[in-house]
Amino acid sequence: MAEVKNVCATCDEICEYIENEVKTGDTVRLSLGRCYIPGKVVTNNEGVIQIKIDSDMIKGLTTIDVAKMKDFLVEVEHECPDGACCIMEAKDDD
């Protein structure tokens, strides 16, 4: 069974994690406010990620500058091709 890691982190920490750890081909599920955005990462350019969405309601590519959306971050689920998964829940900055 793949490892699942649950973490509470500030929005700045989540942005840094996305910039440094999310790679092309990984699966991400972003919760931004009331929006849920699942998909495969096509590119990650210093935290500006392009995601291929293939859900029942929405299909296509979207580009998200995570740092610009950090005030709306609720949760990020990051799944690597090896099956490891990290779920990061946003907490208030101290």
Backbone as JSON, one array per atom type, in Angstrom:
{
  "sequence": "MAEVKNVCATCDEICEYIENEVKTGDTVRLSLGRCYIPGKVVTNNEGVIQIKIDSDMIKGLTTIDVAKMKDFLVEVEHECPDGACCIMEAKDDD",
  "N": [[0.84, -1.19, 0.0], [0.5, 2.24, -0.77], [2.23, 5.04, 0.61], [0.63, 7.48, 2.58], [0.58, 10.79, 3.46], [-0.45, 13.11, 5.77], [-0.65, 16.55, 6.27], [-0.62, 19.66, 7.99], [-0.27, 22.94, 6.89], [1.01, 26.26, 6.3], [-0.27, 28.6, 3.87], [1.81, 29.74, 2.42], [3.81, 27.81, 2.81], [2.64, 25.66, 1.48], [2.58, 26.66, -1.15], [5.34, 26.82, -1.62], [5.98, 24.11, -1.43], [4.55, 23.09, -3.67], [5.9, 24.4, -5.73], [8.46, 23.26, -5.51], [8.21, 20.43, -5.28], [6.17, 19.25, -6.85], [5.86, 17.56, -9.83], [6.03, 17.15, -13.44], [3.57, 15.02, -14.75], [2.66, 14.14, -12.32], [-0.23, 13.72, -10.21], [-2.55, 16.1, -9.16], [-4.83, 17.48, -6.82], [-6.55, 20.21, -6.31], [-8.02, 22.29, -3.91], [-9.54, 25.19, -4.02], [-10.96, 27.7, -2.44], [-14.28, 27.34, -3.12], [-13.86, 25.8, -5.3], [-12.92, 22.79, -6.89], [-10.22, 21.23, -8.25], [-9.11, 18.74, -10.07], [-6.43, 16.89, -11.58], [-3.85, 15.99, -14.03], [-0.47, 17.03, -13.87], [0.92, 19.05, -16.28], [2.89, 20.96, -16.78], [5.2, 22.6, -14.56], [6.14, 25.58, -13.67], [7.96, 27.14, -11.68], [5.96, 27.18, -9.66], [3.76, 27.96, -11.09], [1.38, 26.16, -12.36], [0.38, 23.97, -14.94], [-2.45, 22.18, -15.61], [-3.97, 19.21, -16.73], [-7.23, 18.68, -16.98], [-9.63, 16.2, -16.52], [-12.47, 15.57, -15.96], [-15.91, 14.7, -15.21], [-17.45, 16.98, -15.69], [-15.77, 19.07, -16.55], [-13.27, 19.47, -18.98], [-9.98, 19.65, -20.27], [-7.19, 22.0, -20.48], [-5.79, 23.91, -17.84], [-4.27, 26.74, -16.36], [-2.65, 27.58, -13.4], [-1.57, 29.97, -11.19], [-0.28, 29.37, -8.36], [0.71, 30.84, -6.17], [-0.54, 33.31, -6.49], [-3.1, 32.59, -5.93], [-3.1, 31.85, -3.32], [-4.49, 32.81, -1.07], [-6.9, 31.58, -1.25], [-6.49, 28.91, -0.95], [-7.41, 25.77, 0.24], [-6.96, 23.02, 0.43], [-4.49, 20.72, -0.76], [-3.89, 17.92, -2.65], [-1.41, 15.72, -3.46], [-0.24, 13.43, -5.66], [2.19, 11.15, -6.46], [3.81, 9.46, -9.27], [4.84, 7.05, -8.25], [3.0, 6.29, -6.41], [2.99, 7.35, -3.86], [1.46, 9.67, -1.64], [0.62, 12.95, -0.69], [-1.22, 14.91, 1.44], [-2.11, 18.13, 1.95], [-3.34, 20.32, 4.2], [-4.51, 23.58, 4.42], [-3.59, 26.02, 6.83], [-4.12, 28.78, 9.04], [-1.87, 31.53, 8.76], [0.65, 32.05, 11.17]],
  "CA": [[0.0, 0.0, 0.0], [1.28, 3.47, -0.9], [2.29, 5.91, 1.78], [-0.18, 8.7, 2.56], [1.06, 11.69, 4.49], [-1.34, 14.25, 6.02], [0.12, 17.65, 6.86], [-1.2, 21.01, 8.04], [0.8, 23.86, 6.51], [0.55, 27.59, 5.9], [-0.41, 28.74, 2.42], [3.15, 29.97, 1.88], [4.49, 26.52, 2.8], [2.04, 24.86, 0.41], [3.08, 27.22, -2.41], [6.74, 26.39, -1.73], [5.94, 22.67, -1.7], [4.12, 22.9, -5.06], [6.98, 24.87, -6.6], [9.65, 22.41, -5.43], [7.98, 18.99, -5.23], [5.2, 18.77, -7.84], [6.55, 17.34, -11.1], [5.25, 16.77, -14.61], [3.04, 13.66, -14.67], [2.02, 13.92, -11.02], [-1.64, 14.07, -10.11], [-2.87, 17.03, -8.08], [-6.22, 17.84, -6.59], [-6.52, 21.48, -5.59], [-9.26, 22.88, -3.41], [-9.37, 26.64, -3.94], [-12.27, 28.2, -2.09], [-15.3, 26.34, -3.41], [-13.5, 25.09, -6.53], [-12.12, 21.57, -6.78], [-9.56, 21.09, -9.54], [-8.27, 17.54, -10.14], [-5.84, 16.65, -12.89], [-2.43, 15.65, -14.19], [0.38, 18.19, -14.09], [1.57, 19.07, -17.59], [4.12, 21.71, -16.52], [5.31, 23.35, -13.32], [7.14, 26.61, -13.89], [8.12, 27.93, -10.45], [4.7, 27.31, -8.95], [2.67, 28.19, -12.04], [1.2, 24.81, -12.87], [-0.62, 23.71, -15.98], [-3.09, 20.92, -15.25], [-4.92, 18.63, -17.67], [-8.41, 18.26, -16.24], [-10.45, 15.23, -17.23], [-13.55, 15.18, -15.06], [-17.19, 14.56, -15.9], [-18.02, 18.28, -16.05], [-14.8, 19.96, -17.17], [-12.15, 18.82, -19.62], [-9.07, 20.59, -20.93], [-6.03, 22.49, -19.75], [-5.9, 25.16, -17.11], [-3.02, 27.19, -15.75], [-2.93, 28.2, -12.1], [-0.45, 30.54, -10.45], [-0.68, 29.0, -7.01], [1.04, 31.93, -5.25], [-1.57, 34.35, -6.62], [-4.36, 32.04, -5.41], [-2.83, 31.27, -2.0], [-5.5, 33.22, -0.09], [-8.08, 30.73, -1.43], [-6.1, 27.52, -0.76], [-8.02, 25.0, 1.31], [-6.26, 21.75, 0.51], [-3.81, 20.21, -1.94], [-3.54, 16.51, -2.61], [-0.38, 15.51, -4.46], [0.03, 12.0, -5.84], [3.34, 10.89, -7.34], [3.66, 8.24, -10.06], [5.17, 5.86, -7.46], [1.87, 5.99, -5.55], [3.03, 8.13, -2.62], [0.46, 10.74, -1.66], [0.72, 13.94, 0.38], [-2.4, 15.75, 1.55], [-1.74, 19.3, 2.73], [-4.46, 21.17, 4.57], [-4.05, 24.94, 4.72], [-3.92, 26.57, 8.14], [-3.86, 30.21, 9.1], [-0.49, 31.95, 9.05], [0.8, 32.46, 12.58]],
  "C": [[0.88, 1.25, 0.0], [1.18, 4.3, 0.38], [1.41, 7.14, 1.56], [0.25, 9.55, 3.75], [0.11, 12.87, 4.59], [-0.57, 15.32, 6.78], [-0.75, 18.9, 6.91], [-0.05, 21.97, 7.77], [0.19, 25.22, 6.18], [0.44, 27.63, 4.38], [0.94, 28.99, 1.75], [3.93, 28.66, 1.8], [3.95, 25.62, 1.7], [2.52, 25.35, -0.95], [4.52, 26.79, -2.66], [6.82, 24.9, -2.07], [5.58, 22.42, -3.17], [5.25, 23.29, -6.01], [8.14, 23.87, -6.65], [9.4, 20.91, -5.61], [7.05, 18.43, -6.31], [5.88, 18.73, -9.21], [5.57, 17.01, -12.22], [4.84, 15.31, -14.49], [2.41, 13.32, -13.35], [0.55, 14.28, -11.1], [-1.81, 15.02, -8.93], [-4.37, 17.23, -8.01], [-6.2, 19.08, -5.72], [-7.92, 21.86, -5.15], [-8.97, 24.35, -3.17], [-10.73, 27.25, -3.67], [-13.29, 27.1, -2.3], [-15.02, 25.54, -4.68], [-12.63, 23.89, -6.22], [-11.55, 21.29, -8.15], [-8.65, 19.86, -9.52], [-7.65, 17.4, -11.53], [-4.39, 16.26, -12.84], [-1.65, 16.92, -14.49], [1.08, 18.04, -15.43], [2.89, 19.81, -17.47], [4.04, 22.35, -15.14], [6.47, 24.31, -13.5], [7.17, 27.52, -12.68], [6.79, 28.2, -9.76], [3.52, 27.7, -9.82], [2.47, 26.84, -12.73], [0.1, 24.77, -13.93], [-1.14, 22.3, -15.71], [-4.04, 20.49, -16.36], [-6.07, 18.06, -16.85], [-9.22, 17.31, -17.1], [-11.51, 14.71, -16.27], [-14.85, 15.07, -15.87], [-17.71, 15.91, -16.43], [-17.08, 19.18, -16.83], [-13.67, 19.14, -17.76], [-11.27, 19.89, -20.26], [-7.93, 21.0, -20.03], [-6.37, 23.76, -19.02], [-4.55, 25.48, -16.5], [-3.35, 27.95, -14.48], [-1.61, 28.69, -11.51], [-0.81, 30.38, -8.98], [-0.41, 30.14, -6.02], [-0.01, 33.04, -5.3], [-2.91, 33.9, -6.05], [-4.23, 31.57, -3.97], [-3.86, 31.66, -0.95], [-6.75, 32.34, -0.16], [-7.77, 29.25, -1.22], [-6.79, 26.9, 0.45], [-7.24, 23.72, 1.53], [-5.62, 21.41, -0.82], [-3.5, 18.75, -1.7], [-2.58, 16.26, -3.77], [-0.05, 14.02, -4.5], [1.14, 11.82, -6.86], [3.1, 9.62, -8.14], [3.97, 6.96, -9.28], [4.07, 5.5, -6.46], [1.87, 6.73, -4.23], [2.09, 9.32, -2.74], [0.67, 11.66, -0.45], [-0.52, 14.83, 0.32], [-2.05, 16.9, 2.48], [-2.97, 20.17, 2.95], [-3.94, 22.53, 4.99], [-4.5, 25.36, 6.11], [-3.6, 28.06, 8.1], [-2.4, 30.47, 9.37], [-0.43, 32.4, 10.49], [1.36, 33.84, 12.69]]
}
